Every structure is written in structure tokens, then in C-alpha cells.
Amino acid sequence: MFRTNTCGELRLSDAGKQVTLAGWVQRTRKMGGMTFVDLRDRYGITQLVFNEEINADLCEKANKLGREFVIQVIGTVSERESKNKNLPTGEIEIIASELNVLNTSLTPPFTIEDNTDGGDDIRMKYRYLDLRRATVRQNIELRHRMTMEVRRYLDSKGFLEIETPMLIGSTPEGARDFVVPSRMNPGQFYALPQSPQTLKQLLMVAGMDRYFQIVKCFRDEDLRADRQPEFTQIDCEMSFVDQEDVISTFEGMAKHLFKELRGVELTEAFPRMPWSEAMRLYGSDKPDTRFGMQFVELMDVLKDTGEFSVFNDAAYIGGICAEGCASYTRKQLDQLTDFVKRSQIGAKGLVYARVQEDGSVKSSVDKFYSQEVLQNLKEAMQAKPGDLILIMSGDDAMKTRKQLCELRLEMGNRLGLRDKNKFSLLWVVDFPMFEWSEEEGRLMAMHHPFTHPKDEDIPLLDTHPEQVRADAYDMVCNGVEVGGGSIRIFDPELQDKMFQILGFTKEKAQEQFGFLMNAFKYGAPPHGGLAYGLDRWVSLFAGLDTIRDCIAFPKNNSGRDVMLDAPSCIDQKQLDELNLQIAKIEE
């Protein structure tokens, strides 16, 4: 055997045993006639000792070891004189009697340590080395444990794990598809699934009743910290259920994961917040409720009560109260103003008001408002002496709320209110069924065309579709949408009406979704489901700022795999086989 034990396994109770270990050299240290080697594998680190007085040849061989050499060592477990309390194996060391170099290594381009000297780009290029670092490896191990717990929980609830195809037809309603040319069908293309949505609905028509799949999905969209062009969903569907059934089942899953993986017992039901309230109080459909600082609308307080034309012309004025921040310096306030003016936020400016210790209010717009109006502002904001009021306005209420949301999150970061070890979960419900697309010039489905409207809103489909609410629900944790779903339409006539509102002709609807519509004619049960983002769950549990470090081989922010140098060009022979021509774009 190459090894009898792993490098994270041995303890003081093993003293005196002869063992064989194998792994990578993390570091070597020569101290007088002794050489110490830290040997690392997936399970941990064990210190090896080579003594010149006992075996000079063996010690000389150890002195020639380089970082990341792959070695095998035979020796005896011994109690360590200088113990390392930071290592599980820190009470023992191996007195080496034999050393075999299994493979040498070039000097790695960055240190294989928890706190590495490698930047993102170099670590992504050499990802196979980055994965040797304990901090990254632990994320992959957490991901594994999470998928095992997901399977265990869903199996206990009667779900079947069923695979759906990766090569499907394109349905471009929503994000852009990745498309795959077909060699055997010239001029035609498959698409990689953005989700198995229609396929899992077909499984419900097929009587599978409860389905799940831990599945790769693909979306050709701009990337952010919580997005990748390929990502993994915990995809689920259930028959003969309503919204309460689905929410109960998957709230149970979340509680199971917290208990098994974080040791956190969540006993209370997760709060539910209508989408309209989330937007009014937080400016986001995924509010971070770890801290307060809810929005207060100030139209009645500040519009037409002074000479400040910016507020008098505004369609929305809103504020947040930052507790204890009245001491902010002018430099700090200018930094906040610059923050909201950045291109990705795009606000025109920021108004502030300090509540002084004597209760008076000092504002950046003092000359436009009386102290009486500013006192009304203080009361509306429920601000106390020492608090700082931050105010934004605009001619588009929804856009301004979203800008104020970014400011609120920034203040949460600055005040240390977004603790990664604190978890606040809720369901956002009652989403609008549709949203207007300026680009398309029509109503678009906020989720997807198969979402069922709330029963009481169905009559509005003919008169005021923009007022219709959906039987849709998102689970939010710490300001991150970790999952979402809906009750589905299963009535062919209602699905036809939905396609009409979305601007589909009968021919287009039949071309893209005829297989589903035809299936509905053969006894489709009421059904609904949810998909959790596995990558997002793991990143939250691991306390990461990005999902990349819980994915073994992620893409960078440009959608490139810098390790594999993909995407890349293909040769002319492949293009000819696929009947493709590359159009040259002039610069």
C-alpha cells in the first residue's frame, strides 16, 4: 500500500505505531542536524522528522525535497516536544526511517497556503494547485456534504432523482441560450438548458409525482459574484400540491441543511413578505433582513414644504436612518455621495441630516427648509440624537428605491451589520405576474410563462394584466436569492391565454412549446416546484463573497476558463462538418 494512514488521522494515542504516509511536501525546515517536513494530503498535515545523527543519508535526501514533491514516508509515530495546538495532528510527529520520492514538482507559481500570495487570475489558471489549499478544498467538501444531505432529505420525502437531457430545443424567452450545432441535422441547433423547467413539468404529467435533480444549467448572461455561465440547481417538482405544500417542504429542507451542516436549529417558521412590501421597505426583491434601516417614504414631509426644487420635482423621496452616525465627517459623507453617483448606481446625489445632541437637525439642505420641517423629518424617520438621516430622490420611484437599496447595503457593510455567521431567512411572495420590457415593447413574464396567477387575480388577465400577482415564491437568505419557484399552469386554456398576453402567436407558441401544450391535454395534475441554487447555498454556508470558490473549475468574470483557455476557436474541418461559417466582424 502507498499509505496506511492519512496525514490528518494520527493522534497521540497512536504513539509507537509504524505507519506509512503519502502526500505533498508543504514546506521543509532545517534546524541544526534535524530536518522537519510538513506533509500534506486532503485530510490534513503531519510533521515528519529526519535526524542526521540517526540516518545522515536519509536526512540529506530530505534536504533535497522541494515544495509540492510527492513523497512516501515510513516511520514511527512519536509525541511531539513542541506541540502545535492549531493542528489536529499537532501533538505527534513521524520519526522517519524510509523516504521515497514518488514525483518531483516545479516550484508552484503561488504558495499553497490558506493565505496565499496568488491573485485571482493566477489561481484560476492553476486551479488544480489552488484546490490543494485547505480553504478551497473545504468548500468542495462542504458542497459534497450538502448534496448528500439534500439527497437524504428528499429521499425521505418520497422524491425520485431523475435525469433530464442536456441537449434540448431553444426557448429564448428569458436569458440567452447557449446553443450547440448539430452535425447530423445541418443548420439546426440544440440548446443547453437554462433549467429543466418544461421537462420536469412533463414528468408530473407522466405521473412521477415527486422529482428532483442536482443538475447543471446554463445561461449566456453577464456575470456577477453570484453568477456563472454554468451553475448547479437543486431542481424539484411536486404533483397535487399548492403553494403551502411546496413552501413547507423546502423550508423543511433549508432547516435540515442548517442543522446538519451548520449545527443551527431553526425552529420558527420563516417570515413571508409580499413583493410590494419588500420593494417599499428595502428596494429589493431579495432584502437583507439581518439589520433594520428600512426605507421611510418622505414625500409628505419634504415635497413642496421648502424651496429645494430637486425634492419638489421628485416622484419619490425616501430615506434611511443610520444609528449613531451623526459624527460622520464631511469626508465620509462625500465618500457616500460619490458611492451613489457611481455608474452602476447612477444617482444624482445624496442629502443628509444630522440629529444633534440637543435634538436639533443640521442638514445639507438647511437653507431650503425651516427647522420645523426638519423636526418633522426627524419624527418621520424616528431618529434619535446622534443619528444620521440619508435621503435620495428621483423621478422614477422603483429606480430610486433600488439606488437607496445599494446605499443601505453599503451602510450595513460599513457598520458591520452584515455578519456572515448570522442568518436571516424569509420568503418573498406575491410577485407581479408580468413586467414591462422597454426593449421588447411588451409585457414579459417576471418568472416564466408557466407560472400560475393567483386565483383571485385571474379575471384581471383580460382587463389589467399588469396588476396580476403570481403564485410565485423566492427564498431569501442574507440578501441572496437562494431559491425560487411557483405553482404551474396545468390548464391548456389558461396557458394559451398566458401566451397571448406575452405576445406569442398561436404558431409561435406551438412551435416552441407545443410538446408541453399537447401533454397537458392528457390529464396534467396540479403541480408546482422550486429550484435552489446549490452554488449559492454553499457560498453562504462557507461565508464566501463569490460562488467561484465553491465550484471546482469556475469561469472568470469574462466567462472564460483561463485554465483550459476556453472558449476557443475550432479548426476549419470541424466548421465544415457542422456546416458553419464564421463571419468576420470589422473593427
C-alpha angles and dihedrals in degrees: 000000000000089000141008094197140018126246093251099047112071123094138176089274087066093061112138096025121126109229141175119221131183132189146096127316107245096180142334128217125192114204113175109299093348130085120198121199125190107214117200135193133157091284101052146283130299126188117234122201126208116187120202092204093056100039117000094179092053091047091050089052090051091051089061094057116116131205112286095013109152110234143169120214133188119200150120126281110241136178110261117236096206102043123205110216091188092067126067086219092043096115096061142048135187118246098213122225100166134025127191122185105216095180140350126228139211114241104275117243091239136018116275093226136119089253099041128186091223121109124222096266097050092044091051091049090053096033092149087064094043089056089062089067111100094229093057095038090054090057090055090048090050089051090053093050091048094053090049091052091046090054092046093050096045093045088055088055094053099258121151120218105227127174121225125199124276094207109066140144120285118258103179096188101120127004121011118276126233104232130207121203117231116228093195093048105046115215093014130106142204121214128220109237120261083198135336089251102137093034094056089048088054088052088057090052086050090058097248086136099191120033135172136171134179093220142175114239130187133211126173097216140124112284131240134172091278097041137075129174087244120034139160127251132193091221120195141172134180135192129221093022139124129208093277092055093052095045092048093050096049097038083057090053092051091051090048092053093048092050097045100038105028101024089235118140111209108192104162124082112256112256118252121220126187113236091241091056092047090054093044096049102030108014089232139088087218103048122188101230097179086103137025122231091129119183120265116201109228104184092114092047103044110018112097093350094103143015097269103121094193090066095036091057095042126113090203135023119182138165145192128208117227105201116229095359100113087106091067110131124235088254092056091048091049088052090054091048091051089048094057091044093057115118096250090056099030101192119155095225151313133255121205136190127193121209105219125217090256090055096254119129124234113194140180086236097047094132092060099049137051121236087249091062091045090052088052087052091052091051093047090052093043086228123171131206107289095031127122122219117206118195133191131180139182147160093256113059097199094047092048092049089054090051091049088050090059090050091049091052091047091053089047089055093046093049094046093243096133099076110181090211092057118079127201116182132185143156119243108207142172096048119182110266093223140024127198117249115207089191094054096032092225145078115284129197108259090213110008137308093263097063114118117234118231107273094238091053098051093096088059091064089082097044113021109011090166088068095053117115123212131231086238132130137185127197112221127194121184093338094312124113100229096174146351143183147149147215106269133230110252099169111093093212093053090047089052090052090050091053090049092053089049090055099254117149115222088251094051093046090050092047095052103030106015092116090060096042091050091049090053089062090067100065110291113195123223104271145167141168151171140232123214121203104237093194091053094048092051093047091051093049091047093047094239127158093213136033092227095086093057092053117081096220111013132177122244126243090279092055092253129135098218092187094058093027091234138195093045140160121275124218125261093254091061091046090052092049089053094044090237131145124195113226113219111230115213114229 
